[in-house]
């Protein structure tokens, strides 16, 4: 009996769909066009981007909501345009599959001098370039092993929550492979029990938990990629211990819980410095995620649970994946032996917004970020771009079932607008699968500075074209305010060309009337902001809504205001 087959391209895209990918990003090029013919038959929605860099950013944003994302580019010029996005996904653990259409095998083997190359017959440079920013690679050149190679790389993407690269020559796209292989789904391999090290870790961690009198919990951002959010939630609720997040970890735990006190900032150092135990989940101790290392807990009192190991003080116990070890820990934990500790801390939700006059100009230091908190709803996805928005977002009070992600370590400005496209599509795809908090509608909300917006603004056209429910707050502070705070507060290199930003939606194709008509607001005062936030077109509208908020160019939230003051003091000392 003849074996049922499918094309190699359809095998790849069907695998992605099985893993939860419904939308795939990218740009057509002469070496991936035939590859793209198989996207729709695989039940994927093709989302054509304005450039490959934006496609990479969008796939990253999609993956952080959906669990995996994918993009397709042509080789050489296309894939190198996306490299910055792939590197950012690697740095911040976003599982992205980068599929590259390459020249036919004959061209590569004969070292033909064709376009998109360096005209020297060397084709493997592009492969080597991406080895440094992907956790696994597959260069498809043998149809017999191709399905196994695809499955291997996709498994590594899921296992490590980092980007992978699959390169497929043009002449292999339509080759046939057995279809029956698709009946077995890709699964992350289970960790075998390591009795010696596991028993040692359980004893050490439980001993510290039972002896703790002033414990604290810190939830960091790699908890998401380590797939331990349910376990963290259980520990936070069952112990009742005071809990903080990092900026990267914000929204990964329910902030309305009475023992959750928001982002760990330098003002909370006394709580952490006096703690005799810090349970840290998913540590990501980069300088920008720790207020220049001011909020790294003391190693001697800290137990860190990372993707593959447990750190007890200064000792590293390896081969203990957190998503395997934490259920064991919870199963052994005797809550009757756990001390209750309630430090004298003010819950962020009990803090009133600063009193302001409706005629006063909006400022970040005057409570802008605090005031926006009342605007958020269950199911919102909130993104905050590199700059003042990234730091200001730490002040948000978020309702349950919201999701925030912000610039943390890679900090490539312009990332968040295409990432908003990806996140909004992931949100829509989850709603379509009835897997989104029992909601039939939801919003994606972006906070972005004028400087960052200018880098990737063209992807607003894709958001409009796809009729996505996106709200944009553009902070117009006349240039790169975060850079002004660091250095050169009056320097010309921190200036940008002024745009008429609210003309953007119409320029990029938004309808001016009808159900998906774009609506815009100009905000300068607190009264203007209130009108925008309570406008029926804002609350009940669909499609793109854009608010331009004007602020002074040196108006910045903590800790940027302190950095700016230090710069001013240095200048005075040098006079």
C-alpha positions as CSV (number, residue, x, y, z in Angstrom):
1,X,0.0,0.0,0.0
2,X,1.4,3.4,-1.0
3,X,2.4,5.6,1.9
4,X,0.5,8.9,2.2
5,X,2.8,11.9,1.7
6,X,2.8,15.6,2.0
7,X,5.3,18.3,0.7
8,X,8.2,19.2,2.9
9,X,7.0,22.8,3.2
10,X,3.5,21.7,4.2
11,X,5.1,19.4,6.8
12,X,6.9,22.3,8.3
13,X,4.0,24.6,8.4
14,X,1.6,21.9,9.7
15,X,4.1,21.3,12.5
16,X,4.0,24.9,13.5
17,X,0.2,24.9,13.5
18,X,0.2,21.9,15.7
19,X,2.3,23.8,18.2
20,X,-0.2,26.7,18.3
21,X,1.0,29.0,15.5
22,X,-2.0,30.5,13.6
23,X,-0.3,33.5,12.1
24,X,3.1,33.6,10.5
25,X,5.1,36.8,9.7
26,X,7.5,37.8,7.0
27,X,8.2,39.2,3.6
28,X,8.2,37.6,0.2
29,X,11.5,37.2,-1.7
30,X,12.6,35.3,-4.8
31,X,14.0,32.4,-2.7
32,X,11.0,31.9,-0.5
33,X,8.0,32.5,-2.8
34,X,7.3,28.8,-3.5
35,X,7.7,28.2,0.2
36,X,4.9,30.7,0.9
37,X,2.6,28.8,-1.4
38,X,2.1,26.3,1.3
39,X,1.3,28.6,4.2
40,X,-2.5,28.8,3.5
41,X,-3.0,25.1,2.9
42,X,-1.4,24.5,6.3
43,X,-4.2,26.6,7.9
44,X,-1.8,29.5,8.8
45,X,-2.6,33.1,8.2
46,X,0.1,34.9,6.2
47,X,0.9,38.3,7.7
48,X,3.0,40.3,5.3
49,X,5.2,42.9,7.1
50,X,6.7,46.1,5.8
51,X,10.2,44.8,6.4
52,X,12.0,41.7,7.8
53,X,13.1,43.4,11.0
54,X,9.5,44.2,11.8
55,X,8.5,40.6,11.0
56,X,11.1,39.4,13.5
57,X,9.8,41.8,16.2
58,X,6.2,40.8,15.5
59,X,7.0,37.0,15.7
60,X,8.7,37.8,19.1
61,X,5.6,39.6,20.4
62,X,3.4,36.8,19.1
63,X,5.5,34.2,20.8
64,X,5.4,35.9,24.2
65,X,1.6,35.6,24.2
66,X,1.1,32.3,22.3
67,X,4.2,30.4,23.4
68,X,5.9,30.2,20.0
69,X,6.1,32.5,16.9
70,X,7.5,32.2,13.4
71,X,8.6,34.3,10.4
72,X,9.7,33.5,6.9
73,X,12.4,35.5,5.0
74,X,14.5,35.1,1.9
75,X,18.2,34.3,2.5
76,X,21.0,36.8,2.8
77,X,19.4,40.2,2.6
78,X,16.1,39.2,4.1
79,X,17.4,37.1,7.0
80,X,20.1,39.6,7.9
81,X,17.5,42.4,8.1
82,X,15.8,40.2,10.8
83,X,18.9,39.4,12.7
84,X,18.5,42.2,15.3
85,X,15.1,40.9,16.2
86,X,16.3,37.3,16.4
87,X,19.1,38.4,18.7
88,X,16.6,40.2,21.0
89,X,14.5,37.1,21.2
90,X,17.5,35.1,22.2
91,X,18.5,37.6,24.9
92,X,15.0,37.7,26.4
93,X,14.0,34.0,25.8
94,X,11.3,34.3,23.2
95,X,10.7,31.1,21.2
96,X,10.8,32.2,17.5
97,X,11.2,30.0,14.5
98,X,13.1,31.7,11.7
99,X,12.5,30.0,8.3
100,X,14.8,31.0,5.5
101,X,14.3,30.2,1.9
102,X,17.6,29.6,0.2
103,X,18.9,29.0,-3.4
104,X,18.6,25.6,-5.0
105,X,21.2,23.1,-4.0
106,X,22.8,23.1,-7.4
107,X,23.6,26.9,-7.1
108,X,25.1,26.4,-3.6
109,X,27.1,23.3,-4.5
110,X,28.5,24.9,-7.7
111,X,29.3,28.1,-5.8
112,X,27.3,30.1,-8.4
113,X,27.8,33.9,-8.1
114,X,24.2,34.9,-7.7
115,X,22.4,37.9,-6.2
116,X,21.9,38.3,-2.4
117,X,25.4,36.9,-2.0
118,X,28.9,38.4,-1.7
119,X,29.6,37.3,-5.3
120,X,32.2,34.8,-4.2
121,X,30.3,31.6,-4.1
122,X,30.4,31.4,-0.3
123,X,26.9,30.5,0.9
124,X,27.6,29.3,4.5
125,X,28.4,32.7,5.9
126,X,24.7,33.3,6.6
127,X,24.4,30.0,8.4
128,X,27.4,30.8,10.6
129,X,26.1,34.3,11.4
130,X,23.0,33.0,13.0
131,X,24.6,30.2,15.0
132,X,25.4,32.7,17.6
133,X,21.8,33.9,18.1
134,X,19.8,30.7,17.8
135,X,19.8,27.7,20.1
136,X,19.4,25.2,17.2
137,X,19.7,25.2,13.4
138,X,18.7,22.9,10.6
139,X,20.2,23.3,7.1
140,X,17.9,21.1,5.1
141,X,19.7,19.2,2.2
142,X,18.5,15.6,2.4
143,X,14.8,14.9,2.1
144,X,15.1,11.6,4.0
145,X,16.2,13.3,7.3
146,X,14.4,16.6,6.7
147,X,11.3,15.8,8.9
148,X,13.4,14.6,11.8
149,X,15.6,17.7,11.5
150,X,12.6,20.0,11.5
151,X,11.2,18.2,14.6
152,X,14.5,18.3,16.4
153,X,14.9,22.1,15.9
154,X,11.3,22.9,16.9
155,X,11.7,20.8,20.0
156,X,14.8,22.8,20.9
157,X,12.9,26.0,20.4
158,X,10.2,24.9,22.9
159,X,12.7,23.4,25.3
160,X,14.9,26.4,25.6
161,X,12.4,29.1,24.7
162,X,14.9,30.7,22.3
163,X,15.0,31.2,18.5
164,X,15.9,28.6,16.0
165,X,16.7,28.7,12.3
166,X,15.5,26.4,9.5
167,X,17.0,26.9,6.0
168,X,15.2,25.2,3.1
169,X,16.5,25.3,-0.5
170,X,14.0,26.3,-3.1
171,X,14.2,23.0,-4.9
172,X,13.2,21.0,-1.8
173,X,10.0,22.9,-1.0
174,X,7.7,20.6,-2.9
175,X,9.5,17.2,-2.3
176,X,7.3,14.6,-0.7
177,X,7.8,13.2,2.8
178,X,5.7,10.7,4.8
179,X,2.5,12.3,6.1
180,X,2.1,9.7,8.9
181,X,4.9,11.4,10.8
182,X,2.5,14.3,11.6
183,X,0.4,11.9,13.7
184,X,3.0,12.0,16.5
185,X,3.1,15.5,18.0
186,X,6.3,17.2,19.1
187,X,6.7,17.1,22.9
188,X,9.2,18.6,25.2
189,X,11.2,15.7,26.7
190,X,10.5,15.1,30.4
191,X,13.3,15.4,32.8
192,X,14.3,12.2,34.5
193,X,14.6,12.3,38.2
194,X,18.1,12.8,39.5
195,X,17.7,11.3,43.0
196,X,21.0,12.4,44.5
197,X,20.9,16.1,43.5
198,X,17.1,16.4,43.8
199,X,17.1,15.1,47.3
200,X,19.9,17.4,48.3
201,X,18.1,20.4,46.8
202,X,14.8,19.5,48.4
203,X,16.5,19.2,51.8
204,X,18.4,22.4,51.5
205,X,15.5,24.5,50.2
206,X,12.9,23.1,52.7
207,X,15.3,23.8,55.5
208,X,15.7,27.4,54.5
209,X,12.0,27.8,54.1
210,X,11.2,26.3,57.5
211,X,13.9,28.4,59.3
212,X,12.9,31.7,57.6
213,X,11.5,34.4,59.8
214,X,11.6,37.3,57.4
215,X,11.1,35.8,53.9
216,X,10.5,37.5,50.6
217,X,9.5,36.3,47.2
218,X,10.8,37.8,43.9
219,X,9.1,36.8,40.6
220,X,11.4,37.6,37.6
221,X,10.7,37.4,33.9
222,X,12.2,34.1,33.0
223,X,9.4,32.4,35.0
224,X,7.4,32.7,31.8
225,X,9.9,30.9,29.6
226,X,10.6,28.3,32.4
227,X,6.9,27.5,32.4
228,X,6.5,27.7,36.2
229,X,3.8,30.4,36.5
230,X,1.2,28.0,38.0
231,X,3.7,26.8,40.6
232,X,4.8,30.3,41.5
233,X,1.2,31.4,41.9
234,X,0.6,28.5,44.3
235,X,3.6,29.3,46.4
236,X,2.7,33.0,46.5
237,X,-0.8,32.3,47.6
238,X,-0.2,29.5,50.0
239,X,2.7,31.1,51.9
240,X,1.2,34.6,52.0
241,X,4.8,35.9,52.0
242,X,5.5,39.4,50.8
243,X,6.0,39.2,47.0
244,X,7.6,41.6,44.5
245,X,8.3,41.3,40.8
246,X,11.1,42.7,38.6
247,X,10.1,44.9,35.7
248,X,10.5,41.9,33.5
249,X,8.3,39.8,35.7
250,X,5.6,42.4,36.2
251,X,2.1,41.0,35.5
252,X,3.2,37.4,35.7
253,X,1.6,37.2,39.2
254,X,-1.8,38.6,40.2
255,X,-1.0,42.1,41.5
256,X,-4.3,42.4,43.3
257,X,-3.3,39.8,45.8
258,X,-2.8,41.3,49.3
259,X,0.8,40.1,49.6
260,X,2.0,41.3,46.2
261,X,3.6,44.8,46.4
262,X,4.6,45.6,42.8
263,X,8.0,46.0,41.3
264,X,11.1,45.6,43.5
265,X,12.7,49.1,43.3
266,X,15.6,50.6,45.3
267,X,13.1,52.0,47.8
268,X,12.4,48.4,48.8
269,X,16.0,47.5,49.5
270,X,15.5,47.5,53.2
271,X,12.9,44.8,53.0
272,X,15.3,42.6,50.9
273,X,18.4,43.5,52.8
274,X,16.8,42.5,56.1
275,X,15.3,39.3,54.7
276,X,16.7,35.9,55.8
277,X,15.3,34.2,52.7
278,X,14.6,35.3,49.2
279,X,12.8,32.9,46.9
280,X,13.6,34.1,43.4
281,X,11.8,32.6,40.4
282,X,13.1,32.9,36.9
283,X,16.1,35.3,37.6
284,X,17.1,37.7,34.9
285,X,19.6,40.0,36.6
286,X,20.6,42.4,33.8
287,X,21.6,45.9,34.7
288,X,18.4,47.4,33.2
289,X,16.2,44.9,35.0
290,X,17.8,45.5,38.4
291,X,18.1,49.3,38.5
292,X,21.8,49.0,37.7
293,X,22.2,46.0,40.0
294,X,20.7,47.8,43.0
295,X,17.9,45.2,43.3
296,X,19.8,42.0,43.0
297,X,19.0,40.1,46.3
298,X,22.0,39.0,48.5
299,X,23.2,35.7,47.2
300,X,23.8,34.2,50.6
301,X,20.1,34.3,51.5
302,X,18.7,33.7,48.1
303,X,17.3,30.5,46.5
304,X,16.9,30.9,42.7
305,X,14.9,28.7,40.5
306,X,16.0,28.9,36.9
307,X,15.2,27.0,33.8
308,X,17.7,24.2,34.4
309,X,19.1,24.6,37.9
310,X,18.4,25.5,41.5
311,X,20.8,28.0,43.2
312,X,20.9,27.7,47.0
313,X,23.0,30.5,48.2
314,X,26.2,30.3,46.2
315,X,25.8,26.6,45.4
316,X,24.4,25.6,42.0
317,X,22.5,22.3,41.8
318,X,22.3,21.5,38.1
319,X,20.0,19.3,36.0
320,X,16.9,20.4,38.1
321,X,14.5,22.1,35.6
322,X,12.3,24.4,37.6
323,X,9.1,23.1,36.0
324,X,10.1,19.6,37.2
325,X,11.6,20.6,40.6
326,X,8.9,23.0,41.9
327,X,6.0,20.5,41.8
328,X,8.3,18.2,43.9
329,X,9.0,21.0,46.3
330,X,5.3,21.9,46.6
331,X,4.4,18.2,47.2
332,X,6.9,18.1,50.1
333,X,6.1,21.5,51.6
334,X,4.4,21.5,55.0
335,X,2.7,24.8,55.3
336,X,2.3,24.3,59.1
337,X,6.0,24.8,59.4
338,X,6.0,28.0,57.3
339,X,6.3,31.3,59.3
340,X,3.9,34.1,58.6
341,X,5.6,37.4,57.9
342,X,3.8,40.6,57.1
343,X,6.2,43.6,56.9
344,X,4.8,47.1,57.2
345,X,4.4,47.8,53.5
346,X,1.8,49.9,51.7
347,X,0.0,48.0,49.0
348,X,0.2,49.8,45.6
349,X,-3.5,49.6,45.0
350,X,-4.1,51.6,48.2
351,X,-2.1,54.6,47.0
352,X,-4.2,57.4,45.7
353,X,-3.3,59.2,42.5
354,X,-1.7,62.7,43.0
355,X,-4.2,65.6,43.1
356,X,-4.0,67.6,39.9
357,X,-5.9,70.4,38.2
358,X,-7.6,69.7,34.9
359,X,-5.7,72.7,33.4
360,X,-2.3,71.5,34.5
361,X,0.1,70.0,31.9
362,X,0.4,66.3,32.0
363,X,3.7,65.1,33.5
364,X,5.2,61.7,34.2
365,X,6.5,62.8,37.6
366,X,3.0,64.1,38.3
367,X,1.2,60.8,38.1
368,X,0.6,60.0,34.5
369,X,1.4,56.3,34.8
370,X,-0.6,55.9,38.0
371,X,-3.6,57.6,36.4
372,X,-3.5,55.2,33.4
373,X,-4.0,52.2,35.7
374,X,-7.7,52.8,36.0
375,X,-8.0,52.5,32.2
376,X,-6.9,48.9,32.1
377,X,-9.3,46.0,31.8
378,X,-9.2,42.2,32.2
379,X,-7.5,40.7,29.2
380,X,-5.5,43.7,28.1
381,X,-2.1,43.2,26.7
382,X,0.1,46.2,27.5
383,X,3.5,46.9,25.9
384,X,5.9,49.6,27.0
385,X,8.8,50.6,24.7
386,X,12.4,51.4,25.6
387,X,12.6,54.8,27.2
388,X,10.5,56.6,29.7
389,X,7.6,54.3,29.0
390,X,9.5,51.2,30.0
391,X,10.3,52.7,33.5
392,X,7.0,54.4,33.9
393,X,5.2,51.1,33.3
394,X,6.6,49.8,36.6
395,X,4.1,52.1,38.3
396,X,1.0,50.5,36.7
397,X,-1.6,48.8,38.9
398,X,-2.7,46.0,36.8
399,X,-6.0,44.1,37.1
400,X,-6.0,40.2,36.9
401,X,-5.6,38.5,33.6
402,X,-3.7,41.4,32.1
403,X,-0.3,40.9,30.5
404,X,2.5,43.5,30.4
405,X,5.8,43.2,28.6
406,X,8.4,45.9,28.3
407,X,11.9,46.5,27.1
408,X,14.3,44.8,29.5
409,X,17.7,43.8,28.3
410,X,18.1,43.9,24.5
411,X,16.5,47.4,24.4
412,X,16.3,47.8,20.6
413,X,14.2,50.9,20.2
414,X,11.3,50.5,17.8
415,X,10.7,46.9,18.8
416,X,7.4,47.4,20.6
417,X,5.3,48.7,17.7
418,X,5.8,45.5,15.5
419,X,5.6,43.5,18.8
420,X,2.2,45.0,19.4
421,X,1.1,43.7,16.0
422,X,2.3,40.2,17.0
423,X,0.8,40.3,20.4
424,X,-2.6,41.6,19.1
425,X,-2.7,38.8,16.5
426,X,-1.8,36.2,19.2
427,X,-4.6,37.7,21.3
428,X,-7.1,37.4,18.4
429,X,-5.9,33.9,17.6
430,X,-6.4,32.7,21.2
431,X,-9.9,34.3,21.3
432,X,-10.6,32.4,18.1
433,X,-9.6,29.2,19.8
434,X,-11.7,30.1,22.9
435,X,-8.5,30.0,25.0
436,X,-8.4,33.7,26.1
437,X,-9.9,34.1,29.7
438,X,-13.4,33.4,28.4
439,X,-13.3,36.7,26.5
440,X,-14.7,37.4,23.1
441,X,-13.0,40.7,22.7
442,X,-9.8,42.3,24.1
443,X,-7.4,45.2,23.6
444,X,-3.7,45.5,23.0
445,X,-2.3,48.8,24.4
446,X,1.1,50.3,23.4
447,X,3.1,53.0,25.2
448,X,5.8,54.3,22.9
449,X,8.0,57.4,22.6
450,X,8.2,59.6,19.6
451,X,11.8,58.6,18.9
452,X,11.0,54.9,19.0
453,X,7.9,55.3,16.9
454,X,9.9,56.8,14.0
455,X,11.9,53.6,13.6
456,X,9.1,51.2,12.9
457,X,6.0,53.3,12.3
458,X,5.2,51.6,9.0
459,X,4.0,48.5,10.8
460,X,1.0,50.6,11.9
461,X,-0.2,50.0,8.4
462,X,-0.3,46.2,9.0
463,X,-2.2,46.7,12.3
464,X,-4.8,48.8,10.4
465,X,-5.0,46.4,7.5
466,X,-5.6,43.5,9.9
467,X,-8.3,45.4,11.8
468,X,-6.7,44.8,15.1
469,X,-8.0,46.3,18.3
470,X,-5.0,48.4,19.3
471,X,-4.7,51.6,21.3
472,X,-1.5,53.6,21.1
473,X,-0.3,56.2,23.6
474,X,2.5,58.1,21.9
475,X,4.7,60.1,24.3
476,X,5.8,63.2,22.4
477,X,8.7,64.6,24.5
478,X,10.6,66.1,21.7
479,X,13.3,63.4,21.1
480,X,15.2,60.8,23.0
481,X,14.4,61.7,26.6
482,X,16.0,58.6,28.1
483,X,19.3,59.4,26.3
484,X,19.0,63.0,27.5
485,X,18.8,61.7,31.1
486,X,21.9,59.6,30.6
487,X,24.1,62.1,28.7
488,X,23.7,65.2,26.5
489,X,20.5,66.6,27.8
490,X,20.7,69.6,25.5
491,X,22.8,67.9,22.7
492,X,21.5,68.0,19.2
493,X,22.1,64.3,18.7
494,X,19.2,63.6,21.1
495,X,16.8,65.7,18.9
496,X,14.6,64.1,16.3
497,X,12.6,65.5,13.3
498,X,9.1,66.5,14.5
499,X,6.3,64.6,12.9
500,X,2.5,65.1,12.7
501,X,1.9,61.8,14.5
502,X,-1.8,61.9,14.6
503,X,-1.9,62.0,10.8
504,X,-0.2,58.5,10.8
505,X,-3.3,56.3,11.0
506,X,-4.9,58.0,8.0
507,X,-1.6,58.1,6.1
508,X,-1.2,54.3,6.7
509,X,-4.6,53.5,5.3
510,X,-7.0,53.7,8.3
511,X,-10.6,54.4,7.2
512,X,-12.0,57.8,8.3
513,X,-15.5,56.5,8.9
514,X,-17.3,53.2,9.6
515,X,-16.8,50.6,12.2
516,X,-13.0,50.6,12.0
517,X,-12.5,54.3,11.6
518,X,-9.3,55.4,13.4
519,X,-9.8,57.9,16.2
520,X,-7.1,60.2,17.6
521,X,-6.7,62.5,20.5
522,X,-4.2,65.3,21.4
523,X,-3.4,65.5,25.1
524,X,-1.6,68.3,26.8
525,X,-3.5,68.7,30.1
526,X,-5.0,66.4,32.7
527,X,-8.4,67.5,31.5
528,X,-7.5,66.4,27.9
529,X,-6.4,63.0,29.2
530,X,-9.6,62.5,31.1
531,X,-11.6,63.3,28.0
532,X,-9.6,60.9,25.9
533,X,-9.9,58.0,28.4
534,X,-13.6,58.4,28.9
535,X,-14.5,59.0,25.3
536,X,-17.1,56.5,24.0
537,X,-15.0,56.1,20.8
538,X,-12.1,55.1,23.0
539,X,-14.0,52.7,25.2
540,X,-16.3,51.1,22.6
541,X,-14.4,51.7,19.4
542,X,-12.7,49.1,17.2
543,X,-9.5,49.2,15.3
544,X,-6.7,51.8,15.9
545,X,-7.1,54.6,18.5
546,X,-4.1,56.8,19.0
547,X,-3.4,59.4,21.7
548,X,-0.5,61.8,21.4
549,X,0.5,62.9,24.9
550,X,2.8,66.0,24.9
551,X,5.4,66.2,27.7
552,X,8.4,68.2,28.5
553,X,11.6,66.8,27.0
554,X,13.3,66.4,30.4
555,X,10.2,65.0,32.2
556,X,11.1,61.4,33.3
557,X,9.9,58.9,35.8
558,X,12.2,57.3,38.5
559,X,15.0,56.3,38.3
560,X,15.7,58.4,35.2
561,X,15.0,61.6,37.0
562,X,17.8,60.7,39.5
563,X,20.1,59.9,36.6
564,X,19.3,63.3,35.1
565,X,20.0,65.1,38.4
566,X,23.4,63.4,38.6
567,X,24.2,64.7,35.1
568,X,23.3,68.2,36.1
569,X,25.4,68.0,39.2
570,X,28.4,66.7,37.2
571,X,28.0,69.7,34.8
572,X,27.9,72.1,37.7
573,X,31.1,70.5,39.2
574,X,32.9,70.9,35.9
575,X,32.1,74.6,35.5
